[in-house]
Amino acid sequence: MWTNEQSIDTAASREAIWRLWSDVGGWPVWNADIEHIEISGPFAAGSTISMTPVGQDPVALRIVETVEPHLFVDEAEFAEMVVRTVHRVEPLEGDRNRVVYRMEISGPGADTVGAEIGPQISADFPETLTALVQQAER
């Protein structure tokens, strides 16, 4: 299994972060890597998201878990591997929170192919997290 985890601390509330996450059509506002995105159904387990990164083919994501306002998990299947991304908000002291993105790639070839594609897929996590919390803090 290949993993990468990035986080950022913020004064934004969990509810503000959740509002941004659950507004899938609005993701391009704070995720510059998205050219087009749409969701089929509610922001809940079982719904699918079609996300087109800038200059690339669409990627099909399946929401596998949501726990409002703390967590959502999506998965994409790629070459017999599963790319799972956990998005969560952890409470800190006072009114602060930590927003965490964790990518896990599992399945045949995850240690080799996953180690090649994982850094490419998750390279924008720091910028995306920064833009997300800046938007949520407004």
C-alpha positions as a Python dict, from the first residue, in 0.01 Angstrom:
ca = {
    (1, 'M'): (0, 0, 0),
    (2, 'W'): (116, 350, -83),
    (3, 'T'): (4, 642, 137),
    (4, 'N'): (42, 1017, 159),
    (5, 'E'): (-112, 1243, 420),
    (6, 'Q'): (-115, 1622, 427),
    (7, 'S'): (-286, 1856, 672),
    (8, 'I'): (-343, 2221, 753),
    (9, 'D'): (-470, 2393, 1067),
    (10, 'T'): (-746, 2651, 1042),
    (11, 'A'): (-981, 2875, 1236),
    (12, 'A'): (-1261, 2771, 998),
    (13, 'S'): (-1539, 2564, 1151),
    (14, 'R'): (-1605, 2203, 1056),
    (15, 'E'): (-1940, 2318, 919),
    (16, 'A'): (-1775, 2573, 688),
    (17, 'I'): (-1537, 2308, 555),
    (18, 'W'): (-1828, 2066, 510),
    (19, 'R'): (-2030, 2324, 314),
    (20, 'L'): (-1742, 2355, 67),
    (21, 'W'): (-1691, 1979, 41),
    (22, 'S'): (-2060, 1904, -8),
    (23, 'D'): (-2093, 2170, -282),
    (24, 'V'): (-1919, 1952, -541),
    (25, 'G'): (-1999, 2191, -827),
    (26, 'G'): (-1810, 2462, -637),
    (27, 'W'): (-1487, 2264, -593),
    (28, 'P'): (-1310, 2446, -881),
    (29, 'V'): (-1330, 2767, -673),
    (30, 'W'): (-1074, 2627, -428),
    (31, 'N'): (-920, 2340, -630),
    (32, 'A'): (-739, 2490, -930),
    (33, 'D'): (-666, 2144, -1074),
    (34, 'I'): (-1032, 2083, -1164),
    (35, 'E'): (-1149, 2175, -1513),
    (36, 'H'): (-1499, 2024, -1480),
    (37, 'I'): (-1686, 1834, -1210),
    (38, 'E'): (-2035, 1699, -1150),
    (39, 'I'): (-2202, 1467, -902),
    (40, 'S'): (-2480, 1217, -967),
    (41, 'G'): (-2702, 1223, -661),
    (42, 'P'): (-2660, 1377, -316),
    (43, 'F'): (-2328, 1423, -140),
    (44, 'A'): (-2358, 1081, 26),
    (45, 'A'): (-2224, 728, 8),
    (46, 'G'): (-2312, 565, -322),
    (47, 'S'): (-2309, 880, -532),
    (48, 'T'): (-2052, 919, -806),
    (49, 'I'): (-1847, 1219, -908),
    (50, 'S'): (-1707, 1277, -1255),
    (51, 'M'): (-1402, 1498, -1216),
    (52, 'T'): (-1191, 1624, -1505),
    (53, 'P'): (-848, 1749, -1399),
    (54, 'V'): (-709, 2030, -1614),
    (55, 'G'): (-584, 1887, -1944),
    (56, 'Q'): (-671, 1526, -1855),
    (57, 'D'): (-947, 1271, -1906),
    (58, 'P'): (-1236, 1251, -1658),
    (59, 'V'): (-1189, 1045, -1343),
    (60, 'A'): (-1480, 854, -1189),
    (61, 'L'): (-1496, 879, -811),
    (62, 'R'): (-1739, 694, -586),
    (63, 'I'): (-1827, 839, -247),
    (64, 'V'): (-1798, 548, -5),
    (65, 'E'): (-1851, 724, 328),
    (66, 'T'): (-1976, 1054, 466),
    (67, 'V'): (-1999, 1163, 829),
    (68, 'E'): (-2121, 1523, 838),
    (69, 'P'): (-1937, 1751, 922),
    (70, 'H'): (-1628, 1543, 996),
    (71, 'L'): (-1539, 1317, 706),
    (72, 'F'): (-1591, 1200, 353),
    (73, 'V'): (-1412, 927, 162),
    (74, 'D'): (-1397, 874, -213),
    (75, 'E'): (-1248, 595, -422),
    (76, 'A'): (-1137, 558, -781),
    (77, 'E'): (-1037, 233, -950),
    (78, 'F'): (-725, 248, -1163),
    (79, 'A'): (-541, -45, -1324),
    (80, 'E'): (-654, -304, -1065),
    (81, 'M'): (-578, -61, -785),
    (82, 'V'): (-803, 143, -561),
    (83, 'V'): (-713, 506, -498),
    (84, 'R'): (-889, 600, -175),
    (85, 'T'): (-886, 957, -46),
    (86, 'V'): (-996, 1031, 308),
    (87, 'H'): (-1092, 1393, 378),
    (88, 'R'): (-1143, 1468, 746),
    (89, 'V'): (-1163, 1753, 995),
    (90, 'E'): (-1012, 1698, 1339),
    (91, 'P'): (-1088, 1933, 1630),
    (92, 'L'): (-795, 2110, 1793),
    (93, 'E'): (-782, 2323, 2107),
    (94, 'G'): (-1000, 2631, 2114),
    (95, 'D'): (-1194, 2702, 1797),
    (96, 'R'): (-934, 2557, 1562),
    (97, 'N'): (-950, 2251, 1339),
    (98, 'R'): (-710, 2044, 1135),
    (99, 'V'): (-811, 1949, 781),
    (100, 'V'): (-646, 1624, 667),
    (101, 'Y'): (-628, 1466, 322),
    (102, 'R'): (-498, 1109, 317),
    (103, 'M'): (-449, 911, -2),
    (104, 'E'): (-415, 534, 9),
    (105, 'I'): (-341, 325, -299),
    (106, 'S'): (-395, -48, -261),
    (107, 'G'): (-412, -355, -482),
    (108, 'P'): (-169, -529, -716),
    (109, 'G'): (118, -300, -802),
    (110, 'A'): (37, -45, -533),
    (111, 'D'): (393, -53, -401),
    (112, 'T'): (540, 11, -747),
    (113, 'V'): (282, 176, -974),
    (114, 'G'): (114, 340, -676),
    (115, 'A'): (447, 487, -573),
    (116, 'E'): (475, 638, -923),
    (117, 'I'): (124, 776, -966),
    (118, 'G'): (47, 858, -601),
    (119, 'P'): (284, 1155, -578),
    (120, 'Q'): (147, 1288, -907),
    (121, 'I'): (-215, 1260, -796),
    (122, 'S'): (-159, 1406, -451),
    (123, 'A'): (98, 1671, -549),
    (124, 'D'): (-162, 1947, -525),
    (125, 'F'): (-278, 1857, -171),
    (126, 'P'): (-88, 2144, -1),
    (127, 'E'): (-222, 2407, -243),
    (128, 'T'): (-572, 2262, -238),
    (129, 'L'): (-582, 2250, 142),
    (130, 'T'): (-459, 2609, 164),
    (131, 'A'): (-720, 2734, -84),
    (132, 'L'): (-995, 2530, 89),
    (133, 'V'): (-929, 2677, 433),
    (134, 'Q'): (-886, 3029, 294),
    (135, 'Q'): (-1229, 2998, 131),
    (136, 'A'): (-1380, 2849, 449),
    (137, 'E'): (-1234, 3125, 667),
    (138, 'R'): (-1411, 3396, 462),
}
